[in-house]
Amino acid sequence: MRKVEQFISGKLQERKDKLSIRNLSINIPPVDFCSNDYLGFARSGELKDSMNITLASMPHHLNGAGGSRLLSGNTRFTEDTEQFIADFHQAESGLIFNSGYDANVGLLSSVPQRGDTIITDELIHASIIDGCRLSHATRFKFYHNDINDLESKLKLAKGNIFVVVESVYSMDGDIAPLPAISNLCERYDANLIVDEAHSTGIFGAKGQGLINHFNLTDGVFARIVTFGKALGVHGAVVLGSKNLRHYLINFARSFIYTTAAPIHNIVAVNCAYQYLREIDHQLIHQKITVFRKALKEHHIKALDSESTIQGVLFSSNEATKKSAASLQSKGFDVRAILSPTVAPGKERLRICLHTYNTDQEIKLLVNYLKELN
């Protein structure tokens, strides 16, 4: 036991020495430029009221889960919600997982087999990397959003081929060239998997996502839609064919061997999707325009992004942490993204924009960023 404690202490000290140690905090500055609650759903009184009304109409015995979906945790309401979400995204079917992490791990660890090939963007989310590691498939990485490098990897692939990308990347905020990737997948008979976590609610008609925006629903094998970003609730769904849904029910360990989400969580998801159809989807894009225009006026270099995720680069963990602390002292909740989460030299302030950020708050934030540069 002492050796293990020494190992743990040593690894923590390494992080401290590199100024990359992570800590939980409950002291949150009042002006939110940090959370993924892009549309303000997590703080919406209207959404809360809708959830309470729906819950009041549910049978009293449906207070919790009590078991896995395969035992006692399944309900007609859950299955109806899955189909409602699938219809919204113009997919054939869907299966809800308890988190985006569970969905990615379950899908990638169970479908690709030994002798198959998974090709991922080099900046793909950690949950997808972990899912790939649990499969027995060969894995290649291609340079970020680089179509030529993707094709070079496709030429090496064997077995069933899976190309895995995000539609909007969580750290850079940029958009994948999905039409070109889809065309390549069709040429090489590869199965396209797209994580739409940061696209859902922001892009596409009524927030359907970028796959719908680019009319690629027929060219994608599976989509992962996460509810904990713009929808402001919790969980995720894998969208695909009815056959894929049935396969995941039988082989995705992160679905099979876990307690089902309680019914109030499913109600929250259902109500969030109902609410998503009613809001003004142009408001968030207006906020993005205000931010980008202010950056340009102040000659501040930032990562190129049309999404709610904006990044301002710094040269080191120390400089990034110092800048974040300065903004937080002024009441702005902006967080530093440090290596090893991003590559050394790519440390940045990750700024998330929301419908509830006022134009004045956005412009004031940019003024402070100008002082830091």
Disulfide bonds with the S-S distance in Angstrom:
none
